[in-house]
């Protein structure tokens, strides 16, 4: 049996998605208090380090 690939739906930004992201990030910061500055600060991801940082 072969599976056919479905089309992906475009991303839609909603207030509920933004609220869920805020809750997730807040819980992550509370779980790892020593890394709060690193998570919330202005840091470059490994992908961006190669190009801009």
N, C-alpha and C positions, 0 to 999 in steps of 0.2 A: 504494500500500500504506500503510495507516495503522498506526502503532505504538501499542500500548496501554501505558499507564504501569503499571509494576509497583509493588507495595506495597514500601515501605521497611521494612527490618528494624529493630527497636528496638536501640539501642546497648547492648551488654553490656560491662561493665568487667571485664577479666581481668588477672591478674598479668603475662601476656605483653605485653599492650597497654601497661601501665604501664611495663614494662621497656623496651620499644621507644621510648616517649616520652622516658624518661630518657636513653637512648643518643642519641637525636636531639638533645635539648637540650644534652647534653654536647658533642657534636660541633660544634654551632652555636656554643657558647661558645668552644671551642678555635679555631674558624676565624676568629672575630671577637673577639679579646681586648680591643679597646678598647671594645666595646659590651657587655661582660659585665655591668657594673653595671646598664645599662639593661634588658637582657634578664631578668636574675634579680632585679632590684630591685623595689621597690614603685612601679610607675608606672601611670598610667591610659591605657587605650587611647582613641583618638579617640571611640569610641562612648560610653565611660563618662565622658569629660570633660564632655560636654554635661549629664549628669544628676547625678553624684555628686561629681566632683572640682572 
